[in-house]
């Protein structure tokens, strides 16, 4: 699903090569390194290669979300068809200075609303570290329910999901 979307405060756009500095910054934040993992992005050049790899992967969709008023990128949403899962996985990450302002909820909600409205899949999953309480709270607020806990690479993970028929689209305000 590569298209631009808009909310009250955000513009959601497909990831592009001009986002390399933002990606470099985001993938080296404490939250990314702790909750997602080190992707060895040590320069803008590494970020460019990372973006090129993601854009070339037909099972990986990545969008940035930006503040409408400044066009500053503050986060990403991913939508991944993993070979190890039956349904696509939605994820997000954002710069720490923009947390706790409702931006992640606003962006992911709009993205999820679009996926459901356009019947792109019957079910959406989200996988997170079982210890990532901020992410779990957001997923639950979006209407995803814990489906199972599991161990992957010696790490406790949680899989959340929502079936399209159980998801309720409503307008996001701020």
Secondary structure, DSSP 8 states (H G I E B T S, - for coil): ----EE-SSEEEEE--GGGHHHHHHHTTSHHHHHHT------SHHHHHHHHHHHHH-TTEEEEEEEETTT--EEEEEEEE--TT-SS-EEEEEE-GGGTTSSHHHHHHHHHHHHHHHTT--SEEEEEEETT-HHHHHHHHHTT-EEEEEEEETTEEEEEEEEEGGG--------
